[in-house]
Amino acid sequence: MAFGKTRRPELGCGMLSHLSLNSNLRSLSNLRILTSASESELNRIGSTAGWSALIFFAVLLSSMAAFTGLNFFTGLFRFYPAVALFVPMWIPGIAGILAARYSKVRLRGTKRSGFWFLALAVIAPLGVCGIIRGALWLSGLETFQHDLREIGAGSISLFALGFLFSVLGALGEEIGWRGFLTPLLARRLGFTVLVWCSWLPWFLFYLWLFFLAGSYSQPAFGLQVLTLAALLFALNVFLVWLRMRTGNLWPPVLFHAVHNFLLFNPVVLSQSHRPWLTGESGLGIACGYLAICIGSLWDGSRGRMSER
């Protein structure tokens, strides 16, 4: 009897162990199936992102080549400079719209932007351009192109039209660079690397436009390229931060539009014989934006982004 009593607990323990082993094996099998499915899904998403990026840059480069040929044969920048500057702004936008059809990137973003980020998108360029341009004017390095007392109702309507064109031009650029490319790269990159990788094609695009328009002076060519690179890097940090922090495209569009309007309008300061220092893409404006982008770079590196 004693022997039989001791056998029953052993038998029960053996059965429980067997059932537990089967349950664990079944769980591992389910986990393996789920893991393989997720891996295949990730591979599919990665492949889609790769193809969409390839489409974006293919459309971008082919459009740039076509526009270069058009300018060579028609002299757009010589006869129609406003049109020649506006049309290229939509080259990255069209490339982004076409490439987004093959990816899951939402060009407008996934969230609504808060009021404070929209206000920041206006205040930041107003502050930087106002302080830097004001300092240049007070120092006597630059003067206004027109007398402010001559501004009337007709000039106000021109301002409104100029701001509208600034918004439309900025929208074309932002659809491509921050609407499509930035969130696409953000799926696999951290903020700091994302800033560098999204800055490089944007800088090369503007360098192409820089050469095409002939907006450089021969004696200070190297300095102009360096200041342009610094300005675009600072702008890109802030624009990428706005896009990823808010999950919305409109704050970067508004920031870009206000910046362009403040630098290219009827009463901006006159062109200088030192454009690398006081020009629209000169060192003065670049230093102003570099100063404010430090906070954006720090906040973005902490991983507090809205979407990945």
C-alpha positions in Angstrom: 0.0 0.0 0.0 2.8 2.4 0.9 4.4 1.6 -2.5 1.2 2.3 -4.4 0.6 5.5 -2.6 4.0 6.8 -3.5 3.5 5.8 -7.2 0.4 7.9 -7.8 2.0 11.3 -7.0 4.9 10.4 -9.3 2.5 9.4 -12.1 0.5 12.6 -11.6 3.7 14.7 -11.7 4.8 12.9 -14.9 1.5 13.6 -16.6 1.6 17.3 -15.6 5.2 17.6 -16.8 4.2 16.0 -20.2 1.2 18.4 -20.6 3.4 21.4 -19.6 6.1 20.3 -22.2 3.5 20.0 -24.9 2.0 23.4 -24.0 5.4 25.0 -24.2 6.2 23.4 -27.5 2.9 24.6 -28.9 3.6 28.1 -27.6 7.1 28.1 -29.2 5.6 26.9 -32.5 3.1 29.7 -32.5 5.8 32.2 -31.6 7.9 30.9 -34.5 5.0 31.4 -36.9 4.3 34.9 -35.6 7.9 35.9 -35.7 8.4 34.7 -39.3 5.2 36.5 -40.3 6.4 39.7 -38.8 9.8 39.3 -40.4 8.3 38.8 -43.8 6.1 41.9 -43.2 9.1 43.9 -42.3 11.0 42.7 -45.4 8.0 43.6 -47.5 7.8 47.1 -46.0 11.6 47.6 -46.4 11.4 46.5 -50.1 8.5 48.9 -50.7 10.4 51.7 -49.0 13.5 51.0 -51.2 11.5 51.0 -54.4 9.7 54.2 -53.5 13.0 55.9 -52.7 14.4 54.8 -56.0 11.3 56.2 -57.8 11.7 59.5 -55.9 15.3 60.0 -56.9 14.8 58.8 -60.5 11.9 61.3 -61.0 13.9 64.0 -59.3 17.1 63.5 -61.3 15.3 63.1 -64.7 13.2 66.3 -64.0 16.4 68.2 -63.1 18.0 67.1 -66.3 15.0 68.0 -68.4 14.8 71.5 -66.8 18.5 72.0 -67.3 18.1 71.3 -71.0 15.0 73.6 -71.2 17.0 76.4 -69.6 19.9 75.9 -72.0 17.7 76.2 -75.1 15.3 78.9 -73.9 17.3 80.9 -71.4 14.6 80.8 -68.7 16.7 82.3 -66.0 17.8 85.1 -68.3 14.3 86.1 -69.6 11.9 84.7 -67.0 13.7 84.5 -63.7 10.6 84.4 -61.5 9.2 81.4 -63.5 12.6 79.8 -63.6 12.8 79.9 -59.8 9.3 78.8 -59.1 9.1 75.7 -61.4 12.1 73.8 -59.9 10.5 74.1 -56.4 7.8 71.6 -57.5 10.3 69.1 -58.9 10.8 67.4 -55.5 7.0 67.8 -54.8 6.1 65.9 -58.0 8.7 63.2 -57.3 7.3 62.8 -53.7 3.7 62.6 -54.9 4.6 59.9 -57.5 6.8 57.9 -55.1 4.3 58.1 -52.2 1.9 55.9 -54.3 4.2 53.0 -53.8 4.8 53.5 -50.0 2.7 54.0 -46.9 4.0 57.5 -46.3 1.2 60.1 -45.8 2.5 63.3 -47.3 0.3 65.5 -45.1 1.2 63.7 -42.0 -0.7 61.6 -39.5 -1.7 64.2 -36.9 -3.1 67.7 -36.6 -0.6 70.4 -35.8 -1.0 72.3 -32.6 -1.4 76.1 -32.6 1.9 76.6 -30.8 3.9 74.8 -33.5 2.3 76.9 -36.2 3.1 80.0 -34.2 6.7 78.9 -33.8 6.9 78.3 -37.6 6.1 82.0 -38.1 8.0 83.5 -35.1 11.3 81.7 -35.7 12.0 83.0 -39.2 10.6 86.4 -38.3 13.0 86.6 -35.3 16.1 85.4 -37.2 15.6 87.4 -40.4 14.5 90.5 -38.4 17.5 90.5 -36.0 20.1 89.6 -38.7 18.8 92.0 -41.3 18.2 94.7 -38.8 21.8 94.4 -37.6 23.1 94.6 -41.2 21.0 97.7 -41.8 22.0 99.4 -38.6 25.7 98.7 -39.3 25.4 100.3 -42.7 26.4 97.1 -44.6 23.1 97.0 -46.4 20.3 99.4 -47.4 16.7 98.8 -48.3 15.9 98.5 -52.0 12.9 100.8 -51.8 11.9 103.7 -49.5 9.4 102.4 -46.9 7.4 105.6 -47.2 6.6 104.7 -50.8 4.7 101.5 -49.9 1.0 101.9 -50.6 -2.0 99.8 -51.3 -0.5 98.6 -54.5 2.6 97.4 -52.7 0.4 95.6 -50.1 -1.3 93.7 -52.9 2.1 92.8 -54.2 3.1 91.6 -50.8 0.0 89.4 -50.6 0.8 88.0 -54.1 4.4 87.4 -53.1 3.4 85.6 -50.0 1.0 83.4 -52.0 3.8 82.4 -54.3 6.1 81.8 -51.3 3.6 79.4 -49.9 3.1 77.6 -53.2 6.8 77.3 -53.8 7.5 76.1 -50.2 4.6 73.6 -50.5 6.2 72.0 -53.6 9.6 71.6 -51.8 8.2 70.4 -48.5 6.0 67.7 -50.1 9.1 66.1 -51.5 11.7 66.7 -48.8 9.8 66.7 -45.5 6.5 65.2 -46.7 7.9 62.1 -48.3 11.7 61.6 -47.9 11.9 62.5 -44.2 9.3 60.1 -42.8 10.5 57.4 -45.2 14.1 57.6 -43.8 12.8 58.0 -40.3 11.6 54.4 -40.4 15.2 53.2 -40.0 17.2 56.2 -38.9 17.6 58.1 -35.7 17.0 61.9 -35.7 20.7 62.9 -36.0 21.4 60.6 -38.9 18.1 61.5 -40.4 19.0 65.1 -40.4 22.3 64.5 -42.2 20.9 62.0 -44.8 17.9 64.3 -45.7 20.2 67.4 -45.8 22.6 66.0 -48.4 20.2 65.6 -51.4 18.5 68.9 -50.5 21.9 70.7 -50.5 22.9 69.0 -53.9 19.5 70.1 -55.3 20.1 73.7 -54.3 23.7 73.5 -55.5 22.4 72.5 -58.9 19.9 75.4 -58.8 22.7 77.7 -57.6 24.8 76.9 -60.7 21.8 77.0 -63.1 20.8 80.5 -62.0 24.4 81.8 -62.0 23.8 83.0 -58.4 27.5 83.1 -57.4 30.4 85.4 -57.6 33.7 84.1 -58.8 36.1 85.5 -56.2 34.1 84.1 -53.2 32.7 81.0 -54.8 34.0 78.5 -52.1 32.7 80.7 -49.3 29.3 80.9 -50.9 29.0 77.2 -51.2 30.1 76.7 -47.6 27.6 79.3 -46.3 24.8 77.8 -48.5 25.6 74.3 -47.0 25.5 75.7 -43.4 22.2 77.6 -44.0 20.5 74.6 -45.5 21.7 72.3 -42.7 20.4 74.7 -40.1 17.0 75.0 -41.9 16.8 71.3 -42.4 17.3 70.6 -38.7 14.4 72.8 -37.8 12.2 71.7 -40.7 12.8 68.0 -40.0 12.2 68.6 -36.3 8.9 70.4 -37.0 7.8 67.6 -39.4 8.6 64.7 -37.0 7.6 66.5 -33.8 4.1 67.4 -35.0 3.4 64.6 -37.4 2.1 67.2 -39.8 3.4 68.9 -43.0 2.0 72.4 -42.5 4.4 73.7 -39.9 7.4 73.1 -42.2 5.5 74.6 -45.1 4.6 77.7 -43.1 8.2 78.1 -41.8 9.6 77.7 -45.3 7.1 80.2 -46.8 7.7 82.9 -44.2 11.5 82.5 -44.6 11.4 82.8 -48.4 9.0 85.8 -48.2 11.2 87.7 -45.8 14.3 87.2 -47.9 12.7 87.7 -51.4 10.3 90.6 -51.3 10.2 94.2 -52.7 11.7 95.8 -49.7 14.5 93.4 -48.8 18.0 94.7 -48.4 19.9 95.4 -51.6 22.3 92.9 -53.0 25.8 93.2 -51.5 29.2 92.9 -53.1 29.8 90.3 -50.3 26.9 87.9 -50.9 28.7 85.2 -48.9 28.4 87.4 -45.8 25.2 89.4 -46.2 23.2 87.8 -49.0 20.0 85.7 -48.8 22.1 82.6 -48.2 25.0 84.4 -46.6 26.8 83.7 -43.4 24.8 86.2 -41.3 21.4 84.4 -41.9 23.2 81.0 -41.6 24.6 81.8 -38.2 21.2 83.0 -37.0 19.5 79.7 -37.9 22.4 77.6 -36.7 21.9 79.2 -33.3 18.2 78.2 -33.0 18.6 74.8 -34.5 20.7 73.6 -31.6 17.6 73.2 -29.4 15.8 71.2 -32.2 18.8 68.9 -32.6 18.9 68.2 -28.9 15.2 67.6 -28.6 15.1 65.4 -31.6 18.1 63.3 -30.5 16.1 62.4 -27.3 13.6 60.4 -29.5 10.6 62.6 -28.8 9.3 62.4 -32.3 5.7 62.0 -33.3 6.1 59.4 -36.0 8.7 57.0 -37.3 
